[in-house]
Amino acid sequence: MNVAPHLVAAELNDADLDHVSGGAAAATAAGLHLQAPHLEVCADADAFVSTEGVAASVNAHVGVN
């Protein structure tokens, strides 16, 4: 008896993936990274619009070295 897991992989190109996932109507992203001798500030924001809805996120990080 063969107990090894069986895995079947398929490769999708970008056009096929957009068709399956609904595609992206619009997307944007922006980022900022500042580093001084004892301070580091990072921030980014992104937004994604598709036929299924809108998603957006904002992240920020401040660190002291």
C-alpha atoms as an extended CHARMM CRD file, in Angstrom:
* protein
*
        65  EXT
         1         1  MET       CA              0.0000000000        0.0000000000        0.0000000000  PROA      1               0.0000000000
         2         2  ASN       CA              1.3210000000        3.4530000000       -0.9460000000  PROA      2               0.0000000000
         3         3  VAL       CA              0.6720000000        5.9440000000        1.8930000000  PROA      3               0.0000000000
         4         4  ALA       CA              2.6040000000        8.8400000000        0.3670000000  PROA      4               0.0000000000
         5         5  PRO       CA              0.4640000000       11.9510000000       -0.1180000000  PROA      5               0.0000000000
         6         6  HSD       CA             -0.6740000000       12.5660000000       -3.6860000000  PROA      6               0.0000000000
         7         7  LEU       CA             -0.4870000000       16.1490000000       -4.9080000000  PROA      7               0.0000000000
         8         8  VAL       CA             -1.6910000000       17.4520000000       -8.2390000000  PROA      8               0.0000000000
         9         9  ALA       CA             -0.5460000000       20.9310000000       -9.2010000000  PROA      9               0.0000000000
        10        10  ALA       CA             -2.0070000000       23.1750000000      -11.8740000000  PROA      10              0.0000000000
        11        11  GLU       CA             -0.5220000000       26.3760000000      -13.2280000000  PROA      11              0.0000000000
        12        12  LEU       CA             -2.7450000000       29.3830000000      -13.9830000000  PROA      12              0.0000000000
        13        13  ASN       CA             -1.5940000000       32.3590000000      -15.9990000000  PROA      13              0.0000000000
        14        14  ASP       CA             -2.5910000000       35.9060000000      -14.9510000000  PROA      14              0.0000000000
        15        15  ALA       CA             -5.5500000000       36.1110000000      -17.3350000000  PROA      15              0.0000000000
        16        16  ASP       CA             -7.0260000000       32.8320000000      -16.0690000000  PROA      16              0.0000000000
        17        17  LEU       CA             -6.4380000000       33.8600000000      -12.4550000000  PROA      17              0.0000000000
        18        18  ASP       CA             -8.2460000000       37.1820000000      -12.9960000000  PROA      18              0.0000000000
        19        19  HSD       CA            -11.1780000000       35.2920000000      -14.5130000000  PROA      19              0.0000000000
        20        20  VAL       CA            -11.3980000000       32.8980000000      -11.5510000000  PROA      20              0.0000000000
        21        21  SER       CA            -10.9220000000       35.5490000000       -8.8600000000  PROA      21              0.0000000000
        22        22  GLY       CA            -13.1380000000       38.2120000000      -10.4160000000  PROA      22              0.0000000000
        23        23  GLY       CA            -10.2250000000       40.3860000000      -11.4810000000  PROA      23              0.0000000000
        24        24  ALA       CA             -9.1200000000       43.7320000000      -10.1850000000  PROA      24              0.0000000000
        25        25  ALA       CA            -10.9100000000       46.8610000000      -11.3350000000  PROA      25              0.0000000000
        26        26  ALA       CA             -8.3550000000       49.1150000000       -9.6180000000  PROA      26              0.0000000000
        27        27  ALA       CA             -5.5480000000       48.7950000000       -7.0960000000  PROA      27              0.0000000000
        28        28  THR       CA             -3.0550000000       51.1710000000       -5.5530000000  PROA      28              0.0000000000
        29        29  ALA       CA             -0.3830000000       51.1080000000       -2.8490000000  PROA      29              0.0000000000
        30        30  ALA       CA              1.9920000000       53.5840000000       -1.2270000000  PROA      30              0.0000000000
        31        31  GLY       CA              4.7240000000       53.2660000000        1.3710000000  PROA      31              0.0000000000
        32        32  LEU       CA              7.0780000000       55.3790000000        3.4600000000  PROA      32              0.0000000000
        33        33  HSD       CA             10.2330000000       54.4160000000        5.3460000000  PROA      33              0.0000000000
        34        34  LEU       CA             12.2870000000       56.9320000000        7.3260000000  PROA      34              0.0000000000
        35        35  GLN       CA             15.3430000000       56.0040000000        9.3570000000  PROA      35              0.0000000000
        36        36  ALA       CA             17.3430000000       58.3210000000       11.6150000000  PROA      36              0.0000000000
        37        37  PRO       CA             20.1660000000       57.3660000000       14.0320000000  PROA      37              0.0000000000
        38        38  HSD       CA             17.7920000000       56.3080000000       16.8470000000  PROA      38              0.0000000000
        39        39  LEU       CA             14.3710000000       56.2990000000       15.2020000000  PROA      39              0.0000000000
        40        40  GLU       CA             12.6580000000       54.2990000000       12.4770000000  PROA      40              0.0000000000
        41        41  VAL       CA              9.2370000000       55.1120000000       11.0070000000  PROA      41              0.0000000000
        42        42  CYS       CA              7.4500000000       52.8850000000        8.4880000000  PROA      42              0.0000000000
        43        43  ALA       CA              3.9620000000       53.3310000000        7.0350000000  PROA      43              0.0000000000
        44        44  ASP       CA              2.0240000000       51.9450000000        4.1090000000  PROA      44              0.0000000000
        45        45  ALA       CA             -1.4710000000       52.1170000000        2.6840000000  PROA      45              0.0000000000
        46        46  ASP       CA             -3.2330000000       50.1680000000       -0.0180000000  PROA      46              0.0000000000
        47        47  ALA       CA             -6.6410000000       49.9270000000       -1.6330000000  PROA      47              0.0000000000
        48        48  PHE       CA             -8.1580000000       47.3010000000       -3.9130000000  PROA      48              0.0000000000
        49        49  VAL       CA            -11.4370000000       47.4900000000       -5.8470000000  PROA      49              0.0000000000
        50        50  SER       CA            -13.0010000000       44.5080000000       -7.5840000000  PROA      50              0.0000000000
        51        51  THR       CA            -16.4160000000       43.3240000000       -8.6360000000  PROA      51              0.0000000000
        52        52  GLU       CA            -16.7390000000       41.6970000000       -5.2100000000  PROA      52              0.0000000000
        53        53  GLY       CA            -16.1370000000       44.8730000000       -3.1870000000  PROA      53              0.0000000000
        54        54  VAL       CA            -13.5330000000       47.2300000000       -1.7940000000  PROA      54              0.0000000000
        55        55  ALA       CA            -10.6440000000       46.4620000000        0.5480000000  PROA      55              0.0000000000
        56        56  ALA       CA             -8.2310000000       48.9330000000        2.1040000000  PROA      56              0.0000000000
        57        57  SER       CA             -5.5800000000       48.8670000000        4.8100000000  PROA      57              0.0000000000
        58        58  VAL       CA             -3.1810000000       51.2240000000        6.5540000000  PROA      58              0.0000000000
        59        59  ASN       CA             -0.1960000000       50.0650000000        8.6100000000  PROA      59              0.0000000000
        60        60  ALA       CA              2.2980000000       52.0680000000       10.6650000000  PROA      60              0.0000000000
        61        61  HSD       CA              5.3260000000       51.2050000000       12.7820000000  PROA      61              0.0000000000
        62        62  VAL       CA              7.5780000000       53.4130000000       14.8890000000  PROA      62              0.0000000000
        63        63  GLY       CA             10.6910000000       51.9610000000       16.4790000000  PROA      63              0.0000000000
        64        64  VAL       CA             13.4830000000       53.2810000000       18.6710000000  PROA      64              0.0000000000
        65        65  ASN       CA             16.9390000000       51.8290000000       18.0060000000  PROA      65              0.0000000000
